[in-house]
Amino acid sequence: MRRPARQGIEKGYQRINSPSSVDKVLISSTKNELIKALRRLKDRSARRETGLHIIEGERLVFDALSNRISPECIIIEDGLTALEARVSALGLPYLSVTRSVIEAVSDTPSPQGIIASVRTPKPSMPEELPPGLYVALDRLQDPGNLGTIIRTADAMGTAGIILGSGCTDAFSPKALRSAMGSSYHIPIYEAELIECIPKLKSQGFVPICGHLAGTEGIPRIRENRILIIIGNEAQGVSDDVARLCSLCRLPMYGNAESLNASVAASILIYEIAAMMNNAD
């Protein structure tokens, strides 16, 4: 029977960092139980099962830690003393591993030498959302697009992201790299959009959806409760969701037939955020 990833991480970490350990332990085998548990976190099913995900690279790891994300385990490539010193300064334990172990756990071809498993934020969506700009995603599939949208939303001061069913995982390695730390700056909720949008409309929110059948141009915004909905890369927003929204279409002046989902989302977020922030 396969040991759950989280159990493997906990037992392996406790064993290697037990108070009786005097000498520095170097993990060199990819068959180590802890390392196998970390590697499994590259799969969405293991992340769901354990409530953990992995982050890698100096910038992402320390950005998460500075945002009070709890580390379950930190591994550092042996010999990278500057990284060891930064982690030790935070009062956190870490494990030293060989380059081959870092490469086995990493999701990138050229890992930077530090990887952490952390608890995945799971904020509960409040019954009534505070005023502000929110972005909802309908069946978005590409993790790079999702991470880019999260990063743009963070930069433009949005109040939160709402992931509808069928969306890719916001805490997959690729989505996290694209978000560049923004995944820990704003709440990321999960909800059924068909149920969520009518409820938000009853609270005064105006749902605006990018759609080929929409009116060209972005409507003038006077409200302080706006929900932008972005659809699937290939199929756009579902008909059921679109019927609940005001539809708009970005004007295009060149020869391209369409825009990438994250590009279209970024334009909408920027323009609407600007109108909301400049409103009298």
SULURQUI-V947263 format. One record per backbone hydrogen bond with DSSP energy under -0.5 kcal/mol. CO is the residue of the C=O (numbers start at 1). NH is the residue of the N-H. E is the energy in kcal/mol with one decimal. If there is no record, write none. Layout:
BEGIN
<<CO NH E> <CO NH E>>
END
This chain:
BEGIN
<<4 8 -2.3> <5 9 -2.3> <6 10 -2.7> <7 11 -2.6> <8 12 -2.3> <9 13 -2.5> <10 14 -2.4> <11 15 -2.3> <12 16 -2.1> <13 17 -2.0> <15 18 -1.0> <18 21 -2.3> <20 22 -0.5> <25 27 -0.6> <25 96 -0.8> <26 28 -0.6> <27 98 -2.0> <29 32 -1.1> <32 36 -2.6> <33 37 -2.1> <34 38 -2.3> <35 39 -2.4> <36 40 -1.6> <37 41 -0.7> <38 41 -1.0> <39 42 -1.5> <40 43 -2.2> <43 47 -1.8> <44 48 -2.6> <45 49 -2.2> <46 50 -2.2> <47 51 -2.2> <47 52 -0.6> <51 120 -2.7> <53 118 -2.9> <55 116 -2.8> <57 61 -2.4> <58 62 -2.2> <59 63 -1.9> <60 64 -2.3> <61 65 -2.2> <62 66 -2.0> <63 67 -0.9> <64 67 -0.7> <64 69 -2.0> <65 68 -1.4> <68 70 -0.5> <70 119 -1.9> <73 117 -2.6> <74 95 -2.4> <75 115 -2.3> <76 97 -2.2> <77 80 -1.8> <79 81 -1.7> <80 84 -1.9> <81 85 -2.4> <82 86 -1.9> <83 87 -2.2> <84 88 -2.5> <85 89 -2.1> <86 90 -0.7> <87 90 -1.0> <87 92 -1.7> <88 91 -1.7> <95 76 -2.9> <96 27 -2.7> <97 78 -3.0> <98 102 -2.1> <99 103 -2.4> <100 104 -1.5> <101 105 -2.1> <102 106 -2.4> <108 111 -0.5> <113 77 -2.8> <114 57 -2.5> <115 75 -3.0> <116 55 -2.6> <117 72 -3.6> <117 73 -1.5> <118 53 -2.2> <132 134 -0.5> <132 226 -2.0> <133 159 -3.2> <133 160 -0.7> <134 228 -2.7> <135 162 -2.9> <136 230 -2.5> <137 139 -0.7> <137 164 -2.6> <140 168 -2.5> <141 143 -0.6> <142 146 -2.2> <143 147 -2.6> <144 148 -2.1> <145 149 -2.3> <146 150 -2.4> <147 151 -2.3> <148 152 -2.5> <149 153 -2.9> <150 154 -2.3> <151 155 -2.3> <152 156 -2.1> <153 158 -2.6> <154 157 -1.4> <160 135 -1.9> <161 163 -0.5> <161 189 -3.3> <162 137 -2.6> <162 164 -0.6> <163 191 -2.2> <164 167 -1.3> <165 139 -0.5> <169 172 -1.3> <172 176 -2.4> <173 177 -2.1> <174 178 -2.2> <175 179 -2.0> <176 180 -1.2> <176 181 -0.8> <179 182 -1.8> <181 184 -1.6> <182 185 -1.7> <182 186 -1.1> <187 161 -2.4> <187 189 -0.6> <189 163 -2.9> <191 193 -0.7> <192 195 -0.9> <192 196 -2.8> <193 197 -2.6> <195 199 -1.1> <196 200 -2.3> <197 201 -2.5> <198 202 -1.9> <199 203 -0.6> <200 203 -0.7> <200 205 -2.5> <201 204 -1.6> <205 207 -0.6> <206 208 -0.5> <206 227 -2.4> <207 246 -2.9> <208 229 -2.7> <209 211 -0.5> <209 248 -2.5> <211 214 -1.9> <215 249 -2.5> <217 249 -0.5> <220 222 -0.5> <224 132 -1.7> <225 206 -2.1> <226 134 -2.4> <227 208 -3.3> <228 136 -3.6> <229 210 -1.3> <230 138 -3.1> <232 236 -2.2> <236 232 -1.7> <238 242 -2.9> <239 243 -2.0> <241 244 -1.6> <242 245 -1.9> <245 247 -0.5> <246 209 -3.0> <247 215 -1.5> <248 211 -3.0> <249 217 -3.4> <260 264 -2.8> <261 265 -2.4> <262 266 -2.2> <263 267 -2.2> <264 268 -2.3> <265 269 -2.9> <266 270 -2.5> <267 271 -2.8> <268 272 -2.6> <269 273 -2.6> <270 274 -2.3> <271 275 -2.0> <272 276 -2.5> <273 277 -2.3> <274 278 -1.5> <275 279 -0.5>>
END
